[in-house]
Structures are given as C-alpha cells and as structure tokens.
Amino acid sequence: MLEVIKALIYGIVEGITEWLPVSSTGHLILVDEFVRLGASHAFKEMFNVVIQLGAILAVVVLYFQKLNPFSKKKTKEERTQTISLWMKVVVACIPAGVLGIFFFYWMEAHFHNYI
C-alpha cells in the first residue's frame, strides 16, 4: 500500500509540473531523492516513461483541435498556420536530436541526477 501512495505522489508531481515551463523529469528525479520507490532501476525508468506519457497524452487531448491541421473547423489560413507551426517544431527538434544522438551517454551521466 505504501508503494501505491508513493506512486500517487509521483503522479501528482508529474501532473503539476508537466504544465510548467521547467523539466517535469527533473522534478521526478528530485522526488525520487525523497520518496524512493521500492523497485528496480529498470522498473523506475519504465514507470517514469509511462507516467510522463499519461501527462503528454492529456496535453494532446486538450489541445488536439488547436494542433490538428486537418480539422474541418479550421479555415484555410488556420490550416496553413498550423502546418507552419508543426514545421517549425520539427526544425527546432533537429538540433536537439542530433546532440542527443552524439552526447546521450555524457548527458545521462552528468544531467540525470538530482545535483
């Protein structure tokens, strides 16, 4: 039962911090320093992915009509603006993806801790 309460605390922290312009992953790392789940490292990693997926899906559901360029409710200009937004997001993700590929292990060792 105690592990369920700990998981609930993780969920509350993730739900609140997903909306803030700071890293929700960082908050989960901090919570893990104070409220340790009694599970293996592999389970904790998967738990963090699943709990963040739920928060991201909530954002997608909330903003689906706004982010969907193929919505029937949008005018041609709104569709063009939405597609332009998606193209900008894709272009903006490319540098982070390239850096992530080359420096993944270094970043994991230096940034994936509470310090």
C-alpha positions in Angstrom: 0.0 0.0 0.0 2.9 2.4 0.8 4.2 1.9 -2.8 0.8 2.9 -4.2 0.9 6.1 -2.1 4.5 6.8 -3.4 3.3 6.3 -7.0 0.4 8.6 -6.3 2.9 11.3 -5.1 4.9 10.8 -8.3 1.7 11.2 -10.4 0.7 14.4 -8.6 4.2 15.9 -9.1 4.2 14.9 -12.8 0.7 16.2 -13.4 1.5 19.6 -11.9 5.0 20.0 -13.4 4.1 18.9 -16.9 2.3 22.2 -17.3 5.2 24.3 -16.0 7.9 25.6 -18.3 10.5 23.6 -16.4 11.6 19.9 -16.6 9.0 17.5 -15.2 11.7 14.8 -15.5 13.9 16.9 -13.2 11.1 17.1 -10.7 10.7 13.3 -10.8 14.4 12.9 -10.2 14.1 15.2 -7.2 11.0 13.4 -5.8 13.0 10.1 -6.2 15.6 11.5 -3.7 12.9 12.0 -1.0 10.3 9.3 -1.9 12.1 6.2 -3.1 10.0 3.6 -4.9 10.9 0.1 -3.8 11.6 -1.2 -7.3 14.5 -1.9 -9.6 16.2 0.8 -11.7 14.6 -0.6 -14.9 11.2 -0.5 -13.4 11.7 3.1 -12.3 12.8 4.1 -15.8 9.7 2.5 -17.3 7.5 4.0 -14.6 8.8 7.5 -15.5 8.1 6.9 -19.2 4.6 5.7 -18.6 3.7 8.4 -16.1 5.0 11.1 -18.5 3.2 9.5 -21.4 -0.1 9.9 -19.5 0.6 13.6 -18.9 1.7 14.2 -22.5 -1.5 12.5 -23.8 -3.6 14.7 -21.6 -2.0 17.8 -23.2 -2.5 16.3 -26.7 -6.2 15.6 -25.9 -6.7 19.1 -24.5 -5.1 20.8 -27.5 -6.0 18.3 -30.3 -8.3 20.7 -32.2 -5.8 23.5 -32.0 -2.8 21.4 -33.1 -4.7 19.4 -35.8 -4.1 21.0 -39.2 -6.7 18.8 -40.8 -9.6 19.9 -38.6 -12.8 20.6 -40.5 -13.5 23.5 -38.2 -10.4 25.4 -39.4 -10.2 27.9 -42.2 -7.6 27.5 -44.9 -5.5 30.2 -43.3 -5.7 28.5 -39.9 -4.7 25.2 -41.5 -1.7 26.9 -43.2 -0.6 28.4 -39.8 -1.0 25.1 -38.0 1.1 23.3 -40.6 3.7 26.1 -40.4 3.8 25.7 -36.6 4.4 21.9 -37.0 7.2 22.5 -39.5 8.8 24.9 -37.1 8.6 22.4 -34.3 10.2 19.7 -36.4 13.0 22.0 -37.5 13.5 23.1 -33.9 13.8 19.4 -32.7 16.5 18.5 -35.2 19.5 20.1 -33.3 18.3 18.6 -30.0 18.0 15.2 -31.7 21.5 15.4 -33.3 23.1 16.5 -30.0 21.1 13.7 -28.2 22.5 11.1 -30.5 26.1 12.1 -30.1 26.1 13.1 -26.4 23.4 10.8 -24.9 25.7 8.9 -22.6 27.5 12.0 -21.5 24.2 13.8 -20.8 22.8 10.8 -19.0 25.9 10.6 -16.7 26.0 14.4 -16.0 22.4 15.5 -16.0 20.2 12.6 -14.9 20.8 13.1 -11.2 19.5 15.5 -8.5 22.6 17.6 -8.4 
